[in-house]
Amino acid sequence: MRRSLSDLIAQADELAERFENYEPADGDFNAPLSPIMAVKLAQFRRSQAEKELAEAIRTARSANVSWRELGEAIGTSGEAVRQRYAE
C-alpha cells in the first residue's frame, strides 16, 4: 500500500526527532564491524594515509630533501618515490 506524502513527512519528522535527541550509550562505539565494513574502513584509512604521505613528500621536496632520502624514509628506492610522487 502506498503511503501519502503527509505520512512520509510525519515519519521523517519522527526519525529526525529521534536522531536529534539520541544520546549515545557506552557500548555504541564498541560494536564489532562486519568483515566488509572492516575492509571499507581499512581502505578509507589507507587512502587518507596516502594523501598525507603525498603531501609530506611534496613538503620535503620543497625543502630540498633528495629522492634518495625520501626513499630511505619510506623503505624503497629514491627512483621509486620519484616515479610515484614527482609532479
MARNU-553896 format. One record per atom (N, C-alpha, C): x, y, z. Coordinates in steps of 0.1 Angstrom, whole numbers, padded with zeros to 4 digits, always signed. Layout:
XYZ...
% end
This chain:
+0008-0012+0000+0000+0000+0000+0009+0012+0000+0006+0022-0009+0014+0034-0009+0010+0043+0002+0020+0050+0007+0018+0059+0018+0016+0073+0012+0009+0081+0019+0007+0095+0014+0019+0103+0018+0020+0115+0011+0031+0124+0014+0031+0128+0028+0019+0131+0034+0019+0135+0048+0023+0124+0057+0021+0111+0054+0026+0100+0062+0041+0100+0061+0046+0101+0049+0061+0101+0048+0068+0113+0055+0062+0124+0054+0067+0136+0062+0066+0134+0077+0055+0128+0081+0054+0125+0096+0065+0115+0100+0067+0105+0092+0077+0095+0096+0091+0102+0096+0094+0110+0086+0107+0117+0085+0109+0126+0097+0098+0133+0101+0099+0142+0113+0102+0134+0126+0095+0122+0127+0097+0113+0138+0112+0108+0139+0117+0104+0127+0131+0099+0127+0140+0111+0130+0138+0123+0125+0147+0134+0127+0147+0137+0142+0135+0137+0148+0135+0139+0163+0142+0129+0171+0141+0116+0167+0149+0106+0174+0164+0108+0172+0168+0111+0160+0182+0114+0158+0187+0126+0166+0180+0136+0166+0184+0148+0173+0184+0146+0188+0176+0138+0194+0175+0136+0208+0183+0124+0213+0190+0117+0204+0197+0105+0207+0209+0108+0216+0211+0101+0226+0223+0102+0235+0230+0088+0234+0242+0088+0229+0250+0076+0227+0252+0068+0241+0250+0056+0240+0253+0047+0252+0267+0042+0251+0272+0037+0263+0286+0033+0264+0290+0023+0253+0282+0014+0250+0286+0003+0241+0284+0007+0226+0278+0018+0223+0275+0022+0209+0287+0021+0200+0299+0025+0205+0310+0026+0196+0319+0014+0197+0315+0004+0204+0324-0008+0206+0319-0020+0199+0308-0019+0191+0303-0030+0184+0313-0034+0173+0314-0048+0171+0324-0052+0161+0318-0049+0147+0328-0046+0138+0324-0043+0124+0322-0056+0117+0313-0055+0107+0312-0066+0098+0325-0067+0090+0328-0079+0084+0340-0080+0077+0341-0070+0065+0330-0068+0058+0330-0059+0047+0332-0044+0051+0326-0041+0063+0328-0027+0068+0343-0025+0073+0349-0036+0078+0363-0035+0083+0372-0033+0070+0369-0039+0059+0376-0037+0047+0375-0023+0042+0362-0018+0042+0360-0004+0038+0367+0006+0046+0367+0004+0059+0373+0013+0069+0388+0013+0066+0394+0001+0064+0408+0000+0062+0412+0007+0049+0404+0006+0039+0406+0012+0026+0406+0027+0028+0396+0032+0035+0395+0047+0038+0407+0052+0045+0411+0045+0055+0423+0049+0063+0436+0049+0054+0437+0038+0045+0449+0038+0036+0449+0050+0027+0437+0053+0022+0436+0064+0013+0440+0077+0020+0435+0079+0032+0439+0091+0040+0454+0091+0042+0460+0080+0046+0474+0079+0048+0482+0082+0036+0477+0077+0024+0484+0080+0011+0484+0095+0008+0473+0102+0011+0472+0116+0008+0482+0123+0018+0482+0119+0030+0491+0125+0040+0506+0123+0036+0509+0111+0031+0523+0108+0027+0526+0117+0014+0517+0118+0005+0520+0126-0007+0522+0140-0004+0515+0146+0006+0517+0160+0010+0530+0161+0017+0533+0152+0026+0546+0152+0033+0558+0152+0023+0557+0144+0013+0567+0143+0003+0568+0156-0005+0557+0162-0009+0558+0175-0016+0564+0185-0007+0561+0185+0006+0567+0195+0015+0582+0192+0017+0586+0179+0018+0600+0176+0019+0608+0180+0006+0602+0178-0005+0608+0181-0018+0610+0197-0019+0600+0204-0014+0601+0219-0013+0613+0223-0004+0616+0215+0005+0627+0218+0014+0640+0211+0009+0640+0207-0003+0652+0202-0010+0657+0188-0004+0648+0181+0001+0651+0167+0006+0652+0159-0007+0663+0150-0008+0665+0143-0020+0655+0131-0021+0654+0126-0034+0646+0115-0036+0651+0103-0029+0665+0102-0029+0671+0090-0022+0667+0090-0007+0668+0102+0000+0665+0103+0014+0650+0099+0016+0641+0104+0007+0627+0101+0008+0625+0086+0007+0632+0080-0003+0631+0065-0005+0635+0058+0008+0646+0062+0014+0651+0055+0026+0641+0057+0037+0634+0069+0038+0625+0071+0049+0612+0062+0048+0608+0058+0036+0596+0050+0034+0599+0036+0030+0612+0032+0030+0616+0018+0027+0616+0014+0013+0619+0023+0004+0620+0020-0010+0631+0028-0017+0633+0027-0030+0643+0034-0036+0639+0049-0039+0649+0057-0040+0646+0071-0044+0639+0072-0057+0643+0063-0067+0637+0063-0080+0623+0059-0080+0619+0050-0071+0605+0045-0070+0597+0057-0064+0602+0064-0055+0595+0076-0049+0593+0086-0059+0604+0089-0067+0603+0099-0077+0593+0096-0088+0593+0083-0092+0583+0079-0102+0569+0081-0097+0566+0078-0085+0553+0078-0080+0548+0092-0076+0557+0100-0071+0553+0113-0065+0557+0126-0072+0566+0124-0082+0571+0136-0089+0559+0143-0097+0559+0156-0097+0549+0163-0104+0553+0167-0117
% end
